[in-house]
Amino acid sequence: MNSDRFVDCHAHIIDPVRFPLTGERGYKPRPDETGTREEFCAALDRHGVRNAVLVQLSGYGVDNAAIVDAMKSNPGRFKAIAVIDPGASDRALEDLAAAGVVGVRFNLVSYERDALTRHDAPRLLQRLKSLGRFAQVYADDAQWPEVAAVLKASGIRVLIDHFGVRDPVGGIGQKGFQAALALGREGRATVKFSSPFRVSRLSTGFDDLDPFVNELLQAFGVDGCIWGSDWPFINVPRRPSYADVMAPLSRWLPNPDDRHRVLARNPARLFGFGD
């Protein structure tokens, strides 16, 4: 694949030496599960990937220092999705935006399950919408019907993590996945073909995700899809290689122009790479 201007839209910086993991919730990586900004840049360079969207690790809580540092150290290469305190000031949000933060993550799986269903969620979503930020959502299958309704009511732009499904065994007809598809049909969301190794029940190839990808392409259209690696591949029994998570793209997007839209043009348009 011609990788000019490719963007990895989902990766983490894990650097406990420079940035200790002080968050009280979320996943705490093992000592071997690190991923510094230098290591990530080297991985991108090896695979010809120009830019990336850094996603705040749940174990860092609302301390976004590691991703802000990576953006400042590599001007123009990275954008980021932060995690914030719902009561964060407008100034704090403006400072994050100035550093390159384009949205806020709501990790309902391993960080804060009720972040989008508690009483103050609609106000926070309206604040983010008014600032032009994305709401990036990682949810369990059972959560999606209620969460999708909240997101729809807010009108905010949505990024859906990891194919919009947690357990493919339930099939494409499960209510959660159908709720995510509806957001795509309504033009309210972009879905990430990210972290296939975390969703699939297969250790290689990830063929069991093919029916889900087909449905996502129908509902979101090629222009509503982006790709992410989920580097450095933590909290799984078998850690894949970067090449492993890129490999299915040729099967899912056999048309080279479609592949280039998902890997390059769509993220450039959404996140402002190349501005």
C-alpha contacts under 8 A as a table, 3 or more apart, distances in Angstrom:
res1	aa1	res2	aa2	distance
1	M	256	P	7.88
3	S	6	F	5.31
3	S	47	H	7.92
3	S	48	G	5.56
3	S	49	V	6.17
4	D	48	G	7.06
4	D	49	V	7.22
4	D	50	R	7.10
4	D	264	A	7.87
5	R	49	V	6.70
5	R	50	R	5.31
5	R	51	N	7.05
5	R	264	A	5.55
6	F	48	G	7.57
6	F	49	V	5.02
6	F	50	R	5.63
6	F	51	N	6.57
6	F	260	H	7.71
6	F	263	L	5.12
6	F	264	A	4.53
7	V	49	V	6.06
7	V	50	R	6.12
7	V	51	N	4.67
7	V	52	A	5.07
7	V	53	V	7.54
7	V	227	W	7.65
7	V	228	G	7.87
7	V	263	L	5.76
7	V	264	A	5.70
7	V	267	P	6.57
7	V	268	A	7.82
8	D	11	A	7.18
8	D	49	V	7.02
8	D	51	N	6.37
8	D	52	A	4.47
8	D	53	V	6.28
8	D	227	W	6.18
8	D	228	G	4.73
8	D	229	S	6.28
8	D	263	L	7.48
9	C	52	A	5.40
9	C	53	V	4.54
9	C	54	L	7.22
9	C	192	K	7.60
9	C	194	S	7.92
9	C	226	I	6.91
9	C	227	W	5.74
9	C	228	G	4.38
9	C	229	S	7.34
9	C	267	P	7.35
10	H	52	A	7.08
10	H	53	V	5.54
10	H	54	L	5.95
10	H	55	V	6.07
10	H	194	S	6.75
10	H	227	W	7.48
10	H	228	G	4.33
10	H	229	S	5.82
10	H	230	D	5.15
10	H	231	W	7.41
11	A	52	A	7.32
11	A	53	V	6.52
11	A	54	L	5.01
11	A	55	V	5.73
11	A	228	G	6.95
11	A	229	S	6.32
11	A	230	D	4.53
11	A	231	W	4.80
11	A	232	P	7.01
12	H	35	G	7.24
12	H	54	L	5.49
12	H	55	V	5.34
12	H	56	Q	6.36
12	H	57	L	6.07
12	H	67	I	7.96
12	H	230	D	6.86
12	H	231	W	6.14
12	H	232	P	6.71
13	I	34	T	7.69
13	I	35	G	5.37
13	I	36	T	5.59
13	I	37	R	6.20
13	I	40	F	7.77
13	I	54	L	7.12
13	I	55	V	7.84
13	I	56	Q	7.60
13	I	57	L	7.29
13	I	66	A	6.49
13	I	67	I	6.36
13	I	70	A	7.92
13	I	232	P	7.99
14	I	19	F	7.99
14	I	33	E	7.60
14	I	34	T	4.95
14	I	35	G	4.68
14	I	36	T	5.72
14	I	57	L	7.48
14	I	66	A	7.53
15	D	18	R	5.76
15	D	19	F	5.60
15	D	20	P	7.23
15	D	34	T	6.01
15	D	35	G	6.11
15	D	36	T	5.15
15	D	37	R	7.96
15	D	66	A	7.22
16	P	19	F	4.73
16	P	20	P	4.25
16	P	21	L	5.95
16	P	34	T	7.62
17	V	20	P	6.10
19	F	65	A	7.27
19	F	66	A	6.18
20	P	60	Y	7.99
21	L	28	K	7.37
21	L	59	G	6.06
21	L	60	Y	5.26
22	T	59	G	7.28
22	T	60	Y	5.94
22	T	61	G	7.29
22	T	63	D	7.94
23	G	26	G	7.15
23	G	58	S	7.64
23	G	59	G	5.27
23	G	60	Y	4.71
23	G	61	G	4.36
23	G	62	V	7.30
23	G	63	D	7.54
24	E	59	G	7.35
24	E	61	G	6.99
25	R	58	S	7.07
25	R	59	G	6.16
25	R	61	G	6.72
25	R	110	S	7.87
25	R	111	Y	5.90
26	G	57	L	7.92
26	G	58	S	4.49
26	G	59	G	4.45
26	G	60	Y	7.64
26	G	61	G	7.12
26	G	110	S	5.34
26	G	111	Y	4.71
27	Y	57	L	7.82
27	Y	58	S	5.85
27	Y	59	G	4.85
27	Y	110	S	6.78
27	Y	111	Y	7.88
28	K	59	G	5.27
29	P	32	D	7.77
29	P	33	E	5.47
29	P	34	T	7.32
29	P	59	G	7.66
29	P	234	I	7.15
29	P	235	N	7.37
30	R	33	E	5.14
30	R	34	T	7.81
31	P	34	T	6.82
33	E	232	P	7.26
33	E	234	I	6.01
34	T	232	P	7.14
35	G	39	E	6.05
35	G	40	F	6.45
35	G	231	W	7.86
35	G	232	P	5.82
36	T	39	E	5.15
36	T	40	F	6.21
37	R	40	F	5.13
37	R	41	C	6.17
37	R	70	A	5.70
38	E	41	C	5.21
38	E	42	A	6.25
39	E	42	A	5.11
39	E	43	A	6.28
40	F	43	A	5.01
40	F	44	L	6.19
40	F	231	W	7.88
40	F	232	P	7.96
41	C	44	L	5.09
41	C	45	D	6.08
42	A	45	D	5.05
42	A	46	R	6.16
43	A	46	R	5.19
43	A	47	H	6.53
43	A	242	Y	7.68
44	L	47	H	5.34
44	L	48	G	6.00
44	L	49	V	4.85
44	L	50	R	6.72
44	L	51	N	7.89
45	D	48	G	5.06
45	D	49	V	6.09
45	D	50	R	7.24
46	R	49	V	7.84
47	H	242	Y	7.95
47	H	243	A	7.78
49	V	52	A	7.92
50	R	77	R	6.99
51	N	77	R	4.90
51	N	78	F	5.80
51	N	273	F	7.62
52	A	77	R	6.63
52	A	78	F	5.08
52	A	79	K	6.56
53	V	78	F	5.64
53	V	79	K	4.80
53	V	80	A	5.04
53	V	81	I	7.13
54	L	67	I	6.48
54	L	78	F	6.75
54	L	79	K	6.21
54	L	80	A	4.45
54	L	81	I	6.17
55	V	67	I	7.63
55	V	80	A	5.75
55	V	81	I	4.83
55	V	82	A	6.47
55	V	105	R	7.67
56	Q	60	Y	7.12
56	Q	61	G	7.95
56	Q	64	N	6.63
56	Q	67	I	6.84
56	Q	80	A	7.60
56	Q	81	I	6.15
56	Q	82	A	5.26
56	Q	83	V	6.19
56	Q	105	R	7.56
57	L	60	Y	5.59
57	L	61	G	7.28
58	S	61	G	5.43
58	S	107	N	7.53
58	S	110	S	7.12
58	S	111	Y	5.94
60	Y	63	D	5.65
60	Y	64	N	7.10
61	G	64	N	7.73
61	G	83	V	6.75
61	G	84	I	7.96
62	V	82	A	7.59
62	V	83	V	5.10
62	V	84	I	4.99
62	V	85	D	6.37
63	D	66	A	7.89
63	D	83	V	7.74
64	N	67	I	5.79
64	N	68	V	6.22
64	N	82	A	6.31
64	N	83	V	7.08
65	A	68	V	5.10
65	A	69	D	5.91
66	A	69	D	5.16
66	A	70	A	6.31
67	I	70	A	5.03
67	I	71	M	6.31
67	I	80	A	6.82
68	V	71	M	5.19
68	V	72	K	6.23
68	V	80	A	7.86
68	V	96	L	7.81
68	V	99	A	6.36
68	V	100	G	7.70
69	D	72	K	5.14
69	D	73	S	6.01
70	A	73	S	5.11
70	A	74	N	6.20
70	A	78	F	7.54
71	M	74	N	5.26
71	M	75	P	5.95
71	M	76	G	7.40
71	M	77	R	7.08
71	M	78	F	5.39
71	M	79	K	6.80
71	M	80	A	7.94
71	M	99	A	6.96
71	M	100	G	6.93
72	K	75	P	5.63
72	K	99	A	7.09
74	N	77	R	5.67
74	N	78	F	7.03
75	P	78	F	7.24
76	G	79	K	7.80
76	G	273	F	7.35
76	G	274	G	7.78
77	R	273	F	7.90
78	F	100	G	7.43
79	K	100	G	5.03
79	K	101	V	5.79
79	K	102	V	6.68
79	K	271	F	7.27
80	A	100	G	6.16
80	A	101	V	4.55
80	A	102	V	5.99
80	A	103	G	7.15
81	I	101	V	5.61
81	I	102	V	5.93
81	I	103	G	4.81
81	I	104	V	5.19
81	I	105	R	6.06
81	I	136	Q	7.62
82	A	101	V	6.50
82	A	103	G	6.34
82	A	104	V	4.83
82	A	105	R	5.97
83	V	104	V	5.46
83	V	105	R	5.43
83	V	106	F	7.32
84	I	88	A	6.65
84	I	104	V	6.96
85	D	88	A	5.27
86	P	120	D	7.95
86	P	124	L	6.32
88	A	92	A	6.24
88	A	93	L	6.98
89	S	92	A	5.16
89	S	93	L	6.47
90	D	93	L	5.09
90	D	94	E	6.07
91	R	94	E	4.95
91	R	95	D	6.09
92	A	95	D	5.11
92	A	96	L	6.33
93	L	96	L	5.13
93	L	97	A	6.22
94	E	97	A	5.01
94	E	98	A	6.14
95	D	98	A	5.06
95	D	99	A	6.39
96	L	99	A	5.13
96	L	100	G	6.51
96	L	101	V	5.36
97	A	100	G	5.10
97	A	101	V	4.59
97	A	102	V	6.29
98	A	101	V	7.18
102	V	133	R	5.48
102	V	134	F	6.42
102	V	271	F	6.86
103	G	128	L	7.82
103	G	133	R	4.58
103	G	134	F	4.23
103	G	135	A	5.79
103	G	136	Q	6.86
104	V	133	R	7.19
104	V	134	F	6.27
104	V	135	A	5.28
104	V	136	Q	5.97
105	R	135	A	5.99
105	R	136	Q	4.53
105	R	137	V	5.94
105	R	138	Y	7.81
106	F	112	E	7.47
106	F	115	A	6.53
106	F	116	L	7.40
106	F	135	A	7.04
106	F	136	Q	5.93
106	F	137	V	4.89
106	F	138	Y	6.33
107	N	110	S	6.24
107	N	111	Y	5.45
107	N	112	E	6.14
107	N	113	R	7.17
107	N	115	A	7.92
107	N	137	V	6.03
107	N	138	Y	4.88
107	N	139	A	6.64
108	L	111	Y	5.96
108	L	112	E	5.07
108	L	113	R	4.00
108	L	114	D	6.70
108	L	115	A	6.74
108	L	137	V	7.40
108	L	138	Y	5.81
108	L	139	A	5.03
108	L	140	D	7.17
109	V	112	E	7.00
109	V	113	R	6.03
109	V	138	Y	6.52
109	V	139	A	5.59
109	V	140	D	6.13
110	S	113	R	7.39
112	E	115	A	5.51
113	R	116	L	7.87
114	D	117	T	5.11
114	D	118	R	5.74
115	A	118	R	6.17
115	A	121	A	6.58
116	L	121	A	5.17
116	L	122	P	7.67
116	L	147	V	6.44
116	L	150	V	7.15
117	T	121	A	6.30
117	T	146	E	7.80
117	T	147	V	6.93
117	T	150	V	7.41
118	R	121	A	5.72
119	H	122	P	7.23
120	D	123	R	5.61
120	D	124	L	6.57
121	A	124	L	5.21
121	A	125	L	6.20
122	P	125	L	5.13
122	P	126	Q	6.20
122	P	150	V	7.37
122	P	154	S	6.60
123	R	126	Q	5.10
123	R	127	R	6.29
124	L	127	R	5.07
124	L	128	L	6.26
125	L	128	L	5.10
125	L	129	K	6.00
125	L	135	A	7.55
125	L	154	S	6.37
125	L	156	I	6.77
126	Q	129	K	4.95
126	Q	130	S	6.08
126	Q	154	S	6.36
126	Q	156	I	7.33
127	R	130	S	5.21
127	R	131	L	6.43
128	L	131	L	5.12
128	L	132	G	6.31
128	L	133	R	5.20
128	L	134	F	7.18
128	L	135	A	7.69
128	L	156	I	7.60
129	K	132	G	5.03
129	K	133	R	5.68
129	K	134	F	7.27
129	K	154	S	7.97
129	K	155	G	7.51
129	K	156	I	5.11
129	K	157	R	7.33
130	S	133	R	7.66
133	R	156	I	7.85
133	R	157	R	7.30
134	F	156	I	6.76
134	F	157	R	5.10
134	F	158	V	5.56
134	F	159	L	6.65
135	A	156	I	6.88
135	A	157	R	6.31
135	A	158	V	4.91
135	A	159	L	6.10
136	Q	158	V	5.74
136	Q	159	L	4.41
136	Q	160	I	5.92
136	Q	161	D	6.92
137	V	158	V	7.34
137	V	159	L	6.26
137	V	160	I	5.29
137	V	161	D	5.90
138	Y	160	I	6.63
138	Y	161	D	5.20
138	Y	162	H	7.44
138	Y	164	G	7.70
139	A	143	Q	6.08
139	A	144	W	6.40
139	A	164	G	7.65
139	A	166	R	7.81
140	D	143	Q	5.30
140	D	144	W	6.72
140	D	165	V	7.25
140	D	166	R	5.98
140	D	176	G	7.91
141	D	144	W	5.65
141	D	164	G	7.89
141	D	165	V	5.98
141	D	166	R	5.97
141	D	167	D	7.36
141	D	174	Q	7.96
141	D	175	K	7.57
141	D	176	G	4.62
141	D	177	F	6.67
142	A	145	P	7.07
142	A	175	K	7.56
142	A	176	G	5.72
143	Q	146	E	5.95
143	Q	147	V	6.07
143	Q	176	G	6.78
144	W	147	V	4.96
144	W	148	A	5.58
144	W	175	K	7.78
144	W	176	G	4.66
144	W	177	F	7.25
144	W	179	A	6.10
144	W	180	A	6.69
145	P	148	A	5.34
145	P	149	A	6.49
145	P	175	K	6.76
145	P	176	G	5.51
145	P	179	A	5.28
145	P	180	A	7.80
146	E	149	A	5.30
146	E	150	V	6.60
147	V	150	V	5.15
147	V	151	L	6.26
148	A	151	L	5.09
148	A	152	K	5.97
148	A	179	A	6.26
148	A	180	A	6.74
148	A	183	L	7.06
149	A	152	K	5.07
149	A	153	A	6.16
150	V	153	A	5.23
150	V	154	S	6.37
151	L	154	S	5.18
151	L	155	G	6.44
151	L	156	I	6.59
151	L	158	V	7.57
152	K	155	G	5.42
152	K	156	I	7.46
152	K	183	L	7.33
152	K	188	R	7.41
155	G	188	R	7.32
156	I	188	R	7.45
157	R	188	R	5.83
157	R	189	A	5.92
158	V	188	R	6.35
158	V	189	A	4.49
158	V	190	T	6.23
159	L	189	A	5.74
159	L	190	T	4.98
159	L	191	V	5.77
159	L	192	K	7.19
160	I	163	F	7.02
160	I	164	G	5.88
160	I	180	A	7.81
160	I	189	A	6.98
160	I	190	T	6.17
160	I	191	V	4.63
160	I	192	K	6.00
161	D	164	G	5.93
161	D	191	V	6.42
161	D	192	K	5.37
161	D	193	F	7.71
161	D	194	S	6.79
162	H	165	V	6.72
162	H	166	R	7.77
162	H	191	V	7.61
162	H	192	K	5.63
162	H	193	F	5.83
162	H	194	S	4.67
162	H	195	S	5.78
162	H	196	P	7.07
162	H	199	V	7.21
163	F	191	V	6.29
163	F	192	K	5.76
163	F	193	F	5.37
163	F	194	S	6.67
163	F	212	F	7.44
163	F	213	V	7.42
163	F	216	L	7.76
164	G	176	G	7.99
164	G	177	F	6.06
164	G	180	A	6.03
164	G	191	V	7.15
165	V	168	P	6.68
165	V	176	G	7.36
165	V	177	F	5.81
165	V	199	V	7.25
166	R	199	V	5.63
167	D	170	G	6.17
167	D	199	V	6.44
167	D	200	S	7.71
168	P	171	G	5.47
168	P	172	I	7.54
168	P	199	V	7.10
168	P	200	S	6.83
168	P	201	R	7.70
168	P	208	D	7.24
168	P	209	L	7.00
170	G	173	G	7.46
170	G	174	Q	5.92
171	G	174	Q	5.99
172	I	177	F	6.50
172	I	178	Q	7.29
172	I	211	P	7.10
172	I	212	F	6.12
172	I	215	E	7.69
173	G	177	F	7.08
173	G	178	Q	6.45
174	Q	177	F	5.68
174	Q	178	Q	6.30
175	K	178	Q	5.04
175	K	179	A	6.12
176	G	179	A	5.14
176	G	180	A	6.45
177	F	180	A	5.08
177	F	181	L	6.21
178	Q	181	L	4.95
178	Q	182	A	6.20
179	A	182	A	5.11
179	A	183	L	6.69
180	A	183	L	5.34
180	A	184	G	6.75
181	L	184	G	5.09
181	L	185	R	6.35
181	L	215	E	7.69
181	L	216	L	6.53
181	L	219	A	5.73
181	L	220	F	7.30
182	A	185	R	5.03
182	A	186	E	6.24
182	A	219	A	7.27
183	L	186	E	5.22
183	L	187	G	6.47
183	L	188	R	5.43
183	L	189	A	5.76
184	G	187	G	5.15
184	G	188	R	5.94
184	G	189	A	5.23
184	G	190	T	6.78
184	G	191	V	7.82
184	G	216	L	7.84
184	G	219	A	5.39
184	G	220	F	4.48
184	G	224	G	7.34
185	R	188	R	7.69
185	R	219	A	4.92
185	R	220	F	5.84
186	E	189	A	7.90
187	G	220	F	7.19
189	A	220	F	7.68
189	A	224	G	7.05
190	T	220	F	6.98
190	T	224	G	4.70
190	T	225	C	5.61
190	T	226	I	7.27
191	V	216	L	7.76
191	V	220	F	7.48
191	V	224	G	6.38
191	V	225	C	5.04
191	V	226	I	6.33
192	K	225	C	5.92
192	K	226	I	4.92
192	K	227	W	5.23
192	K	228	G	6.48
193	F	196	P	7.20
193	F	213	V	7.91
193	F	225	C	7.07
193	F	226	I	6.08
193	F	227	W	4.62
193	F	228	G	6.19
194	S	227	W	5.50
194	S	228	G	4.29
194	S	229	S	5.53
194	S	230	D	6.38
195	S	198	R	5.41
195	S	199	V	6.84
195	S	228	G	6.71
195	S	229	S	5.57
195	S	230	D	5.19
195	S	245	V	7.19
196	P	199	V	5.26
196	P	200	S	5.75
196	P	206	F	6.55
196	P	209	L	7.71
196	P	245	V	6.71
197	F	200	S	5.50
197	F	201	R	7.79
197	F	202	L	7.54
197	F	203	S	6.82
197	F	204	T	7.72
197	F	206	F	7.01
197	F	240	P	7.24
197	F	245	V	7.34
198	R	236	V	6.98
199	V	209	L	8.00
200	S	203	S	7.55
200	S	206	F	5.53
200	S	207	D	7.89
200	S	208	D	6.33
200	S	209	L	6.29
201	R	206	F	7.37
201	R	208	D	7.26
202	L	205	G	7.07
202	L	206	F	5.45
202	L	207	D	7.50
202	L	208	D	7.27
203	S	206	F	6.95
203	S	238	R	7.40
204	T	244	D	7.41
205	G	244	D	7.72
205	G	247	A	7.61
205	G	248	P	6.49
206	F	209	L	5.89
206	F	210	D	7.71
206	F	248	P	7.38
207	D	210	D	5.43
208	D	211	P	7.06
209	L	212	F	5.31
209	L	213	V	6.24
210	D	213	V	5.10
210	D	214	N	6.22
210	D	252	W	7.05
211	P	214	N	5.13
211	P	215	E	6.35
212	F	215	E	5.14
212	F	216	L	6.12
213	V	216	L	4.98
213	V	217	L	6.10
213	V	252	W	6.96
214	N	217	L	5.25
214	N	218	Q	6.37
214	N	252	W	7.73
215	E	218	Q	5.12
215	E	219	A	6.17
216	L	219	A	5.10
216	L	220	F	5.68
216	L	221	G	7.33
217	L	220	F	5.42
217	L	221	G	4.81
217	L	222	V	5.76
217	L	224	G	7.89
217	L	225	C	7.38
218	Q	221	G	5.48
220	F	223	D	7.15
220	F	224	G	4.76
220	F	225	C	6.70
221	G	224	G	5.31
221	G	225	C	7.03
222	V	225	C	5.56
222	V	258	D	6.47
222	V	261	R	7.19
222	V	262	V	6.66
223	D	261	R	6.73
223	D	262	V	6.80
223	D	266	N	6.10
224	G	266	N	7.51
225	C	262	V	5.67
225	C	266	N	7.33
226	I	262	V	4.72
226	I	263	L	6.11
226	I	266	N	6.56
226	I	267	P	6.54
227	W	262	V	6.53
227	W	263	L	6.07
229	S	242	Y	6.98
229	S	245	V	6.03
229	S	246	M	7.41
230	D	233	F	5.82
231	W	234	I	7.64
231	W	242	Y	7.48
233	F	236	V	7.22
233	F	239	R	5.70
233	F	240	P	6.79
234	I	239	R	6.96
236	V	239	R	6.15
240	P	244	D	5.90
240	P	245	V	7.14
241	S	244	D	5.06
241	S	245	V	6.87
242	Y	245	V	5.56
242	Y	246	M	6.60
243	A	246	M	5.15
243	A	247	A	6.03
244	D	247	A	5.34
244	D	248	P	7.80
245	V	248	P	6.82
246	M	249	L	5.83
247	A	250	S	6.43
247	A	251	R	7.91
248	P	251	R	5.23
248	P	252	W	6.15
249	L	252	W	5.01
249	L	253	L	5.59
249	L	254	P	7.62
249	L	259	R	7.23
250	S	253	L	5.27
250	S	254	P	5.11
250	S	259	R	7.58
251	R	254	P	5.51
253	L	256	P	7.17
253	L	258	D	6.16
253	L	259	R	5.36
254	P	258	D	7.66
254	P	259	R	7.21
255	N	258	D	5.31
255	N	259	R	6.29
256	P	259	R	4.99
256	P	260	H	6.14
257	D	260	H	5.06
257	D	261	R	6.24
258	D	261	R	5.09
258	D	262	V	6.37
259	R	262	V	5.26
259	R	263	L	6.07
260	H	263	L	5.08
260	H	264	A	5.43
260	H	265	R	6.57
261	R	264	A	5.47
261	R	265	R	4.59
261	R	266	N	5.46
262	V	265	R	6.51
262	V	266	N	5.54
262	V	267	P	7.33
263	L	266	N	6.92
263	L	267	P	7.03
264	A	267	P	5.80
264	A	268	A	6.12
265	R	268	A	5.13
265	R	269	R	6.17
266	N	269	R	5.21
266	N	270	L	6.13
267	P	270	L	4.95
267	P	271	F	5.70
267	P	272	G	7.54
267	P	273	F	7.33
268	A	271	F	5.57
268	A	272	G	5.19
268	A	273	F	4.61
268	A	274	G	6.79
269	R	272	G	5.62
269	R	273	F	7.26
272	G	275	D	5.63
